[in-house]
Amino acid sequence: MIFSVPGHPRRLVALLATSLFLAAPARADIAVEKVYFKVADAFEIGAAVSGELRIPDAQARRLPAVLILDSSPGADGRGVFYAEALNRAGIATFEIDMFQGRGIPASPRHNLPHAFESLQYLAGNPRIDPARIGIMGFSWGGMLSILSSSNELNQQYARHRPGFAAHLGLYPLCWRLRALLGGSDELLKPSVYQRATGKPVHILAGGRDGYDGPHGCRAFLDELPDPVRAQFSLTVYPEATFGWDSRFDSASYARAANQGKGGIVTVTADPAVATRSRDFAVDYFRKHLAAE
C-alpha cells in the first residue's frame, strides 16, 4: 500500500524504499543457516564472523556463491535485497557481520581475514563450487571486495587456494582506496595494487556521493597500474547519492566525507536505482560465476 504525504514527496520515496527492503520470509526452496565462527588469523582479539548462509534448491550438484559484506550499520536489509535476487538466479549467498559491535576499524586490514576465512568456509561446503565464489559489499564492505582482488593479499590470506572469482563494490569510498596508493595506510602498503588476480572487478558509484564526488572512482581507476586497471570497470549512476539502496533518507556528518575533509553526507533512498544495481549484480555474477 502507498500513502501520499502532502508536501513531503521525499517521505513517499522513503516509504517506497522501505517496502523494497522489508525482509520476506525465507522461501521453502531456500535453505537458510545461521553461521558463527572465530576468525583464526584475527588482527583483533576475539574477532568472529556471524552471518546467514542461503542455499537455493537448484538442480546443480555444486552451486556458485556470493559473499556479501555489509557496511558499518551491519545487516540492515540491503544485503537481503540482493541475496534474494541472487538466490532466485540459482546463486547461494553468505551475508556476514564483520564488526560484532566493534564499529569500523582504523584500516580495512582488520577485516580482510573475515572475508578470506568466509571464502574458505564457503569453499568447504559440499553444495558450493569453490571455483565459483564471488564477493560484493557496500561502502566499507565494498572496499574489501575490491582489495580482495590483490594478488599480494591473496597470497597472504588465501594461501594458494582459489580466490574470489568476481568482485563487485558498491559506493566503496574510492578516495580512500586511492589514498592507499600514496601510502596512507600503515597496515596496507601501496604494493597491494601492483598485481591483481586477473578476476573481474566492477564498481558501482553514485554521481552525488558525498564521500567521493562525481569523479572519485574514475580517478582511482586512472591511477592503477595499466595491467591492473584492465580488469576493473565502473558504472556511475549520475543522480544517485551514497547508499542509494538504503531503506531511508538521511543526512549526517562524517569525518571521511568530501574525500576525507569531513562534511555532511546525504543519503537519498532511490528504489529505481536500487533495482538497477540489484539487477546489475545478478547479471554480473551470473556471467562471471557461470550460473545456470
C-alpha positions as CSV (number, residue, x, y, z in Angstrom):
1,M,0.0,0.0,0.0
2,I,1.3,3.5,-0.9
3,F,0.4,6.5,1.3
4,S,1.0,10.0,-0.1
5,V,2.2,12.6,2.4
6,P,1.1,16.1,1.2
7,G,4.0,18.4,0.8
8,H,6.6,15.7,1.6
9,P,7.5,13.8,-1.6
10,R,10.7,12.6,-0.1
11,R,8.8,10.8,2.7
12,L,6.8,9.0,-0.1
13,V,10.2,7.8,-1.6
14,A,11.3,6.6,1.8
15,L,8.0,4.7,2.2
16,L,8.6,3.1,-1.2
17,A,12.1,2.2,-0.3
18,T,11.0,0.7,3.0
19,S,8.7,-1.6,1.1
20,L,11.6,-2.8,-1.1
21,F,13.8,-3.8,1.8
22,L,11.3,-5.4,4.3
23,A,12.6,-8.9,4.6
24,A,10.2,-11.5,3.4
25,P,10.0,-15.0,4.9
26,A,12.5,-17.4,3.5
27,R,11.1,-19.3,0.6
28,A,10.6,-23.0,1.1
29,D,13.1,-23.9,-1.6
30,I,15.9,-21.9,0.0
31,A,17.8,-23.5,2.9
32,V,18.8,-20.8,5.4
33,E,21.5,-21.5,8.0
34,K,22.9,-19.2,10.8
35,V,26.7,-19.4,10.9
36,Y,29.2,-18.3,13.5
37,F,32.9,-18.9,13.7
38,K,36.0,-17.4,15.3
39,V,38.5,-15.7,12.9
40,A,41.7,-17.7,13.1
41,D,44.0,-15.1,11.6
42,A,42.4,-12.2,13.5
43,F,44.0,-8.8,13.8
44,E,41.9,-8.1,16.9
45,I,41.4,-10.5,19.8
46,G,38.0,-12.2,19.8
47,A,37.3,-11.4,16.1
48,A,34.5,-13.5,14.7
49,V,32.1,-13.9,11.8
50,S,28.4,-14.4,12.1
51,G,26.1,-14.5,9.2
52,E,23.3,-16.1,7.2
53,L,24.0,-18.7,4.5
54,R,21.3,-19.1,2.0
55,I,21.4,-22.0,-0.5
56,P,18.7,-22.3,-3.2
57,D,17.4,-25.7,-4.1
58,A,18.9,-25.8,-7.6
59,Q,19.5,-28.9,-9.7
60,A,23.2,-28.4,-10.0
61,R,25.3,-30.5,-7.6
62,R,27.5,-27.6,-6.7
63,L,26.4,-24.0,-6.9
64,P,28.1,-20.7,-7.3
65,A,28.0,-18.4,-4.3
66,V,28.5,-14.7,-3.4
67,L,29.9,-13.5,-0.1
68,I,28.1,-10.2,0.9
69,L,30.0,-7.7,3.1
70,D,27.9,-5.1,4.9
71,S,28.8,-1.5,5.8
72,S,29.1,-0.1,9.3
73,P,25.3,-0.4,10.2
74,G,25.6,-4.2,9.7
75,A,22.7,-6.2,8.3
76,D,20.0,-3.5,7.6
77,G,18.1,-5.1,4.7
78,R,20.4,-4.2,1.9
79,G,22.1,-7.5,1.9
80,V,18.9,-9.5,1.8
81,F,17.6,-7.3,-1.0
82,Y,20.4,-8.5,-3.2
83,A,20.6,-12.0,-1.7
84,E,17.0,-12.9,-2.5
85,A,17.5,-11.9,-6.2
86,L,20.8,-13.9,-6.4
87,N,19.1,-16.9,-4.8
88,R,16.4,-16.7,-7.4
89,A,19.1,-16.9,-10.1
90,G,20.5,-20.1,-8.5
91,I,23.3,-18.5,-6.6
92,A,23.9,-19.2,-2.9
93,T,24.7,-16.2,-0.7
94,F,26.6,-15.7,2.6
95,E,25.9,-12.3,4.3
96,I,28.3,-11.7,7.2
97,D,28.7,-9.4,10.1
98,M,32.4,-8.5,10.4
99,F,32.1,-6.0,13.2
100,Q,30.5,-7.8,16.1
101,G,29.6,-4.4,17.7
102,R,33.1,-3.1,17.4
103,G,32.3,-0.5,14.8
104,I,34.5,0.4,11.8
105,P,38.2,-0.3,12.5
106,A,41.1,2.0,11.6
107,S,42.1,0.0,8.5
108,P,40.5,-2.5,6.1
109,R,43.4,-4.7,7.1
110,H,41.4,-5.6,10.2
111,N,38.6,-7.2,8.2
112,L,40.5,-8.9,5.4
113,P,40.7,-12.1,7.5
114,H,36.9,-12.1,7.9
115,A,36.5,-12.0,4.1
116,F,39.1,-14.6,3.2
117,E,38.1,-17.0,6.0
118,S,34.5,-16.7,5.0
119,L,35.7,-17.6,1.5
120,Q,37.3,-20.8,2.9
121,Y,34.2,-21.6,4.8
122,L,32.1,-21.4,1.6
123,A,34.7,-23.4,-0.3
124,G,34.4,-26.2,2.3
125,N,30.6,-26.5,1.9
126,P,29.8,-29.6,-0.3
127,R,26.9,-27.7,-2.0
128,I,29.3,-24.8,-3.1
129,D,31.7,-24.9,-6.1
130,P,34.9,-23.4,-4.6
131,A,36.0,-22.1,-8.0
132,R,32.8,-20.0,-8.4
133,I,32.6,-17.8,-5.3
134,G,32.2,-14.1,-5.8
135,I,32.3,-11.2,-3.4
136,M,30.3,-8.0,-3.1
137,G,30.0,-5.3,-0.5
138,F,28.6,-1.9,0.5
139,S,30.8,1.0,1.5
140,W,33.4,-0.5,3.8
141,G,32.5,-3.9,2.5
142,G,32.8,-2.5,-1.0
143,M,36.4,-1.5,-0.3
144,L,37.2,-5.0,1.0
145,S,35.5,-6.5,-2.1
146,I,37.9,-4.5,-4.3
147,L,41.1,-5.1,-2.1
148,S,40.4,-8.8,-2.2
149,S,41.4,-8.8,-5.9
150,S,45.0,-8.0,-5.0
151,N,47.4,-10.8,-5.8
152,E,49.6,-9.9,-2.8
153,L,46.7,-10.1,-0.4
154,N,45.6,-13.4,-1.9
155,Q,49.0,-14.9,-1.4
156,Q,48.8,-13.7,2.2
157,Y,45.3,-14.8,3.1
158,A,44.1,-17.3,0.5
159,R,47.3,-19.3,0.8
160,H,47.4,-20.5,-2.8
161,R,43.8,-21.8,-2.6
162,P,41.2,-20.5,-5.1
163,G,40.4,-16.8,-4.5
164,F,37.3,-14.9,-5.4
165,A,36.1,-15.4,-9.0
166,A,34.5,-11.9,-9.3
167,H,34.4,-8.7,-7.3
168,L,31.7,-6.1,-7.0
169,G,32.0,-2.9,-4.9
170,L,29.0,-0.6,-4.2
171,Y,29.9,3.0,-3.3
172,P,33.3,1.9,-1.8
173,L,34.9,5.2,-0.7
174,C,37.2,5.3,-3.7
175,W,39.1,8.3,-2.3
176,R,40.4,6.1,0.5
177,L,41.3,3.3,-1.9
178,R,43.1,5.9,-4.0
179,A,44.9,7.2,-0.9
180,L,46.4,3.8,-0.3
181,L,48.4,4.3,-3.5
182,G,50.2,7.2,-1.6
183,G,51.0,5.1,1.4
184,S,48.2,6.5,3.7
185,D,47.6,3.2,5.5
186,E,50.4,1.8,7.7
187,L,48.9,-1.7,7.5
188,L,48.3,-1.9,3.8
189,K,51.2,-0.9,1.5
190,P,50.8,0.6,-2.0
191,S,52.2,-2.7,-3.4
192,V,48.8,-4.4,-2.9
193,Y,47.8,-2.7,-6.2
194,Q,50.8,-3.7,-8.2
195,R,49.4,-7.0,-9.3
196,A,45.8,-8.4,-9.3
197,T,44.4,-11.9,-9.6
198,G,43.1,-11.4,-13.1
199,K,39.5,-11.8,-12.0
200,P,36.9,-9.1,-12.9
201,V,36.3,-6.2,-10.6
202,H,33.4,-3.8,-11.0
203,I,32.5,-0.6,-9.1
204,L,29.0,0.9,-8.8
205,A,29.2,4.5,-7.8
206,G,26.8,7.5,-7.3
207,G,27.5,10.8,-9.1
208,R,26.3,12.7,-6.0
209,D,28.3,10.6,-3.4
210,G,29.2,12.8,-0.5
211,Y,32.4,10.8,0.1
212,D,33.8,10.8,-3.4
213,G,32.0,13.3,-5.6
214,P,31.3,12.5,-9.2
215,H,34.8,11.6,-10.3
216,G,36.4,9.9,-7.2
217,C,36.1,6.3,-8.5
218,R,37.3,7.2,-12.0
219,A,40.3,8.9,-10.5
220,F,41.1,5.8,-8.5
221,L,40.9,3.6,-11.6
222,D,43.1,6.0,-13.6
223,E,45.9,5.8,-11.1
224,L,46.1,2.0,-11.1
225,P,48.9,0.3,-13.0
226,D,47.9,-0.5,-16.5
227,P,47.7,-4.3,-16.2
228,V,45.6,-4.0,-13.0
229,R,43.3,-1.3,-14.4
230,A,42.5,-3.6,-17.3
231,Q,40.5,-5.9,-15.1
232,F,38.5,-3.0,-13.5
233,S,35.3,-1.5,-14.8
234,L,33.0,1.2,-13.4
235,T,29.3,2.2,-13.6
236,V,28.2,5.6,-12.3
237,Y,24.6,6.4,-11.6
238,P,24.7,10.2,-12.1
239,E,21.8,11.2,-9.8
240,A,22.5,8.7,-7.1
241,T,23.9,9.6,-3.7
242,F,26.0,7.4,-1.4
243,G,23.8,4.5,-0.2
244,W,21.1,4.8,-2.8
245,D,19.8,1.3,-1.8
246,S,19.3,2.3,1.8
247,R,15.9,2.0,3.4
248,F,15.6,5.6,4.5
249,D,16.8,9.1,3.6
250,S,19.4,10.6,6.0
251,A,21.9,13.4,6.3
252,S,24.8,13.2,8.8
253,Y,28.3,14.5,9.5
254,A,31.1,12.1,8.6
255,R,34.8,12.7,9.1
256,A,35.5,10.7,5.9
257,A,33.2,12.8,3.7
258,N,34.4,15.1,1.0
259,Q,37.4,13.0,0.3
260,G,38.5,12.9,3.9
261,K,38.0,16.6,4.6
262,G,34.8,16.0,6.6
263,G,31.2,17.2,6.0
264,I,27.6,16.2,5.6
265,V,26.8,13.0,3.7
266,T,23.3,12.9,2.3
267,V,21.7,9.5,1.6
268,T,18.7,9.5,-0.7
269,A,16.9,6.2,-0.8
270,D,16.2,5.6,-4.5
271,P,14.2,2.5,-5.3
272,A,14.7,2.8,-9.0
273,V,18.5,2.9,-8.8
274,A,18.4,0.2,-6.1
275,T,16.5,-2.1,-8.5
276,R,19.0,-1.2,-11.3
277,S,22.0,-2.0,-9.1
278,R,20.4,-5.2,-7.8
279,D,19.7,-6.4,-11.4
280,F,23.3,-5.4,-12.4
281,A,24.6,-7.5,-9.5
282,V,22.6,-10.6,-10.6
283,D,23.6,-10.3,-14.2
284,Y,27.3,-9.7,-13.3
285,F,27.5,-12.7,-11.1
286,R,25.5,-14.9,-13.5
287,K,28.1,-14.1,-16.2
288,H,31.3,-14.4,-14.2
289,L,30.3,-17.3,-12.0
290,A,28.7,-19.2,-14.8
291,A,25.4,-19.5,-13.0
292,E,22.7,-21.6,-14.7
